[in-house]
Amino acid sequence: MSTPIPILCFVGRSNSGKTTLIERVIPELVKAGYRVATVKHAGHGFHLDTEGKDSWRHKKAGASTVIVLSKGSLAMFADVAEEITLEEIRGQFVDQEIDLILAEGWKSEGYPKIVIVRDQVGEVPVASDGLIGVVSNKPVEIAVPVLSPDYIENVSALIVRHFPKPCKV
């Protein structure tokens, strides 16, 4: 059996810059040869489907799962009884050719993580296990690397060091 795809969580308070940081890191990792998947935790729910579109109409009619497929793209809208875990998402929905999953959220889980800080490290309670770095514009006293969001190459280099691209045989 192959090694599970590694997961790196980006955590921080709302509007701390998590999405922007991930958006800037992805091209650097792709340039380094990584195939990247992302998963975002939306704690307050979300709606992606557009009212009036065929997929919305199917869902509104009562379909539990609606899959939209075109050449090169697939989207799925599905009911879930409860929130599923990152392991379940990785196992069921992520292409096994992916090298790294970047997850936004899951601050209390034991996955490796990078914390994005605006004011101080304690502004969001985060499990300390697996903390590989902090991204902040301000000086932070902590026993892991503290990186500036202005130097995305350094953030990407930290990720590459912790998650070396596996050799595919």
C-alpha positions in Angstrom: 0.0 0.0 0.0 1.3 3.5 -0.8 2.0 6.2 1.7 -0.9 8.5 2.3 -0.7 11.9 0.6 0.7 14.4 3.2 -1.6 17.1 4.5 -0.4 20.6 5.6 -2.9 22.9 7.4 -2.8 26.7 7.2 -4.5 28.1 10.3 -5.2 31.5 11.8 -8.1 33.7 12.7 -10.6 34.9 10.1 -9.2 37.4 7.6 -5.6 36.7 8.7 -4.5 36.0 5.1 -4.7 32.2 5.0 -6.3 32.0 1.5 -4.0 34.6 0.1 -1.0 32.8 1.4 -2.1 29.5 0.0 -2.9 31.2 -3.3 0.7 32.5 -3.4 2.3 29.2 -2.3 0.6 27.0 -4.9 2.4 28.4 -8.0 5.8 28.1 -6.2 5.1 24.4 -5.3 3.9 23.7 -8.9 7.0 25.3 -10.2 9.0 22.9 -8.0 7.2 20.0 -9.6 4.4 19.3 -7.0 0.9 18.3 -7.9 -1.2 20.1 -5.2 -4.7 19.7 -4.0 -6.5 22.1 -1.6 -9.3 21.6 0.9 -10.9 24.6 2.7 -12.9 24.2 5.9 -15.9 26.5 5.8 -17.1 26.5 9.4 -20.2 28.5 8.7 -21.4 26.6 5.6 -21.4 27.6 2.0 -23.2 27.4 -1.3 -21.3 27.0 -4.6 -24.0 26.0 -7.0 -25.7 28.8 -9.0 -29.5 29.1 -8.8 -31.1 28.2 -12.1 -28.2 26.1 -13.5 -28.9 22.4 -14.3 -26.9 21.1 -11.4 -28.8 23.4 -9.0 -32.1 22.3 -10.5 -31.1 18.6 -10.0 -30.2 19.2 -6.4 -33.3 21.3 -5.7 -35.4 18.4 -7.2 -34.0 16.1 -4.5 -30.8 14.5 -5.8 -28.5 13.7 -2.9 -25.4 13.9 -5.2 -25.0 15.9 -8.4 -21.8 15.5 -10.4 -21.0 17.9 -13.3 -18.4 16.7 -15.7 -16.7 18.3 -18.7 -13.4 17.7 -20.5 -10.8 18.4 -17.9 -13.1 19.2 -14.9 -15.4 17.5 -12.4 -17.5 19.1 -9.7 -19.6 17.3 -7.1 -22.4 18.7 -4.9 -23.4 16.1 -2.2 -25.3 15.9 1.0 -23.3 14.8 4.0 -24.9 13.7 7.2 -22.1 15.2 9.2 -18.8 16.8 8.5 -16.3 14.3 7.1 -12.7 14.1 8.1 -9.6 15.2 6.1 -8.6 11.5 5.9 -12.0 10.6 4.3 -11.6 13.5 1.8 -8.1 12.4 1.0 -9.1 8.8 0.6 -12.3 9.3 -1.4 -11.9 12.5 -3.4 -8.2 13.3 -4.0 -6.4 12.0 -7.0 -3.7 9.6 -5.7 -1.2 11.3 -8.1 -1.3 14.4 -5.9 1.9 15.1 -3.9 0.6 17.4 -1.2 -2.7 18.6 0.2 -2.9 22.1 1.5 -5.8 22.5 3.9 -7.2 25.7 5.2 -8.4 25.2 8.7 -8.4 22.2 11.0 -6.4 24.2 13.7 -7.2 21.6 16.4 -6.2 18.6 14.5 -2.8 17.0 14.7 -1.7 17.6 11.2 1.5 19.5 10.4 0.5 23.2 10.2 1.7 26.7 9.5 0.0 29.5 11.6 -0.7 32.8 10.0 -0.5 35.5 12.7 -1.6 39.1 12.6 -1.1 40.3 16.2 0.2 37.5 18.4 0.6 33.7 18.3 -2.0 33.1 21.0 -4.8 34.9 19.0 -6.1 31.6 17.8 -5.8 28.4 19.9 -3.8 26.0 17.9 -2.6 22.5 18.8 1.2 22.8 19.1 1.9 19.3 17.7 3.1 19.4 14.2 3.7 23.2 14.1 6.3 23.7 11.3 6.3 27.5 11.0 4.6 30.9 11.6 4.0 33.5 9.0 3.8 37.0 10.4 4.6 40.6 9.5 5.6 41.1 13.2 8.4 39.6 15.3 7.2 36.4 17.1 9.0 34.5 19.8 8.5 30.8 19.1 10.7 27.8 18.6 9.8 27.3 14.9 10.8 29.4 11.8 9.0 32.7 11.6 8.6 33.8 8.0 7.3 37.0 6.3 4.4 36.7 3.9 6.3 39.1 1.7 8.9 36.4 1.0 6.8 33.5 -0.4 9.8 31.7 -1.7 10.9 31.2 2.0 7.5 29.8 2.9 7.6 27.5 -0.1 11.1 26.4 0.8 10.0 25.5 4.3 7.2 23.4 2.9 9.4 21.6 0.4 11.9 20.8 3.2 9.1 19.3 5.4 7.4 17.5 2.5 10.0 16.4 0.0 8.4 15.4 -3.3 8.1 11.6 -3.4 9.9 9.7 -6.2 7.2 8.0 -8.3 8.3 4.6 -9.5 
